């Protein structure tokens, strides 16, 4: 009986020592993993932050480039008809958008949606205004009509999107 008592005592003592060592080792490993994860996230942020900022910069540049006043200055040439200007404006907006599609990876969904909404509003304004101008009229007539409609919007969809994106970047950097 005495022998059984000593065997049980050794087993229980061994189990307690094993459990304690296991718990200490497990806690140590978990803490080391947390440290590594924090270090990885920190390094990742150092790499990703400039890329994210560049994406936001490119989207703001995209928005500036598709604003009607910018499009008109870049595309309208002497002798151009309104239909040609209309087609060129839409084509350039599409090309600019396709060129910047990959930026959505680094932006929040809400910022990307605001940029898309601004683009769609510009396209809608151009299309609606071009319907009120004869296709064979000089492009200057379409330009004037578009700018008249654009000026009526306060704030413009482009301005709204840029403000939203700037605020998001400021929040991101804080």
C-alpha positions as CSV (number, residue, x, y, z in Angstrom):
1,X,0.0,0.0,0.0
2,X,2.9,2.3,0.9
3,X,4.4,1.6,-2.5
4,X,1.2,2.5,-4.3
5,X,1.0,5.8,-2.3
6,X,4.6,6.7,-3.4
7,X,3.9,5.8,-7.0
8,X,0.8,8.0,-7.0
9,X,2.8,10.8,-5.3
10,X,5.5,10.6,-7.9
11,X,3.0,10.6,-10.8
12,X,1.0,13.5,-9.4
13,X,4.2,15.5,-8.7
14,X,5.5,14.8,-12.2
15,X,2.2,15.8,-13.7
16,X,2.2,19.1,-11.8
17,X,5.8,19.8,-12.9
18,X,4.9,18.8,-16.5
19,X,1.7,21.0,-16.5
20,X,3.6,24.0,-15.1
21,X,6.4,23.6,-17.6
22,X,3.9,23.2,-20.5
23,X,1.9,26.3,-19.4
24,X,5.1,28.4,-19.1
25,X,6.4,27.2,-22.5
26,X,3.0,27.7,-24.1
27,X,2.7,31.2,-22.8
28,X,6.3,32.0,-23.9
29,X,5.6,30.8,-27.4
30,X,2.4,32.7,-27.7
31,X,4.1,35.9,-26.6
32,X,6.9,35.4,-29.1
33,X,4.3,34.8,-31.8
34,X,2.5,38.0,-30.9
35,X,5.8,39.9,-30.9
36,X,6.6,38.5,-34.4
37,X,3.2,39.4,-35.6
38,X,3.4,42.9,-34.4
39,X,6.9,43.3,-35.9
40,X,5.5,41.9,-39.2
41,X,2.6,44.3,-39.1
42,X,4.9,47.2,-38.4
43,X,7.2,46.3,-41.3
44,X,4.2,45.8,-43.5
45,X,2.9,49.2,-42.6
46,X,6.2,50.7,-43.5
47,X,6.0,49.1,-46.9
48,X,2.2,49.6,-47.6
49,X,1.8,53.1,-46.3
50,X,3.7,54.8,-49.2
51,X,1.8,52.6,-51.7
52,X,-1.5,53.5,-50.2
53,X,-0.7,57.2,-50.3
54,X,0.4,56.8,-53.9
55,X,-2.9,55.2,-54.7
56,X,-4.9,58.0,-53.1
57,X,-2.7,60.5,-54.9
58,X,-3.4,58.8,-58.2
59,X,-7.1,58.7,-57.7
60,X,-7.1,62.5,-56.9
61,X,-5.1,63.0,-60.1
62,X,-7.6,60.9,-62.0
63,X,-10.5,62.9,-60.6
64,X,-8.8,66.2,-61.5
65,X,-8.1,64.9,-65.0
66,X,-11.7,63.9,-65.7
67,X,-13.2,67.1,-64.5
68,X,-15.0,68.8,-67.5
69,X,-12.9,71.9,-67.4
70,X,-9.7,69.8,-67.6
71,X,-11.2,67.5,-70.4
72,X,-12.3,70.5,-72.5
73,X,-8.9,72.2,-72.2
74,X,-7.1,69.0,-73.2
75,X,-9.4,67.7,-75.9
76,X,-11.1,70.6,-77.7
77,X,-9.3,71.7,-80.9
78,X,-10.3,74.2,-83.6
79,X,-12.8,72.8,-86.1
80,X,-13.9,70.0,-83.9
81,X,-17.6,69.1,-83.8
82,X,-19.6,68.6,-80.6
83,X,-20.1,64.9,-81.4
84,X,-16.4,64.4,-81.7
85,X,-15.7,66.2,-78.5
86,X,-18.4,64.1,-76.7
87,X,-16.9,60.9,-77.9
88,X,-13.3,62.0,-77.1
89,X,-14.3,63.0,-73.5
90,X,-16.0,59.7,-72.8
91,X,-13.1,57.8,-74.3
92,X,-10.6,59.7,-72.2
93,X,-12.6,59.2,-69.0
94,X,-12.7,55.4,-69.7
95,X,-9.0,55.3,-70.5
96,X,-8.1,57.2,-67.3
97,X,-10.4,55.0,-65.2
98,X,-8.9,51.8,-66.7
99,X,-5.4,53.1,-66.1
100,X,-6.3,53.6,-62.4
101,X,-8.4,50.4,-61.7
102,X,-5.6,48.7,-59.7
103,X,-5.6,51.6,-57.1
104,X,-8.8,50.1,-55.6
105,X,-6.6,47.4,-53.9
106,X,-5.1,50.0,-51.6
107,X,-8.1,52.2,-51.0
108,X,-11.1,51.7,-48.7
109,X,-14.3,50.6,-50.4
110,X,-16.0,53.8,-49.5
111,X,-13.3,56.0,-51.1
112,X,-13.3,53.8,-54.2
113,X,-17.1,54.1,-54.4
114,X,-16.9,57.9,-54.1
115,X,-14.4,58.1,-56.9
116,X,-16.6,55.8,-59.1
117,X,-19.7,57.9,-58.3
118,X,-17.9,61.1,-59.3
119,X,-16.8,59.6,-62.6
120,X,-20.3,58.4,-63.3
121,X,-21.7,61.8,-62.5
122,X,-19.3,63.5,-64.8
123,X,-20.2,61.0,-67.6
124,X,-23.9,61.6,-66.9
125,X,-23.5,65.3,-67.1
126,X,-21.6,65.1,-70.4
127,X,-24.1,62.7,-71.9
128,X,-27.1,64.8,-70.8
129,X,-25.6,68.0,-72.0
130,X,-24.5,66.6,-75.3
131,X,-28.2,65.6,-76.0
132,X,-29.1,69.3,-75.9
133,X,-26.5,70.3,-78.4
134,X,-26.6,69.5,-82.1
135,X,-24.0,66.8,-83.1
136,X,-22.7,69.0,-85.9
137,X,-22.4,72.1,-83.9
138,X,-19.0,73.4,-83.1
139,X,-17.4,71.7,-80.1
140,X,-17.2,75.1,-78.4
141,X,-21.0,75.0,-78.1
142,X,-20.9,71.7,-76.2
143,X,-18.0,73.0,-74.1
144,X,-20.0,76.1,-73.1
145,X,-23.1,74.0,-72.3
146,X,-21.1,71.5,-70.2
147,X,-19.3,74.2,-68.3
148,X,-22.7,76.0,-67.6
149,X,-24.1,72.8,-66.2
150,X,-20.9,72.1,-64.2
151,X,-20.8,75.5,-62.6
152,X,-24.4,75.0,-61.4
153,X,-23.2,72.0,-59.3
154,X,-22.0,73.2,-55.9
155,X,-20.1,71.3,-54.8
156,X,-19.2,69.4,-57.9
157,X,-19.0,65.6,-57.7
158,X,-15.2,65.9,-58.3
159,X,-14.8,68.3,-55.4
160,X,-16.9,66.1,-53.1
161,X,-14.9,63.0,-53.9
162,X,-11.6,64.8,-53.4
163,X,-12.7,66.2,-50.1
164,X,-13.8,62.7,-49.0
165,X,-10.5,61.2,-50.1
166,X,-8.4,63.9,-48.4
167,X,-10.3,63.4,-45.2
168,X,-9.7,59.6,-45.4
169,X,-6.0,60.1,-46.0
170,X,-5.8,62.5,-43.0
171,X,-7.6,59.9,-40.8
172,X,-5.2,57.2,-42.1
173,X,-2.1,59.3,-41.3
174,X,-3.3,60.3,-37.8
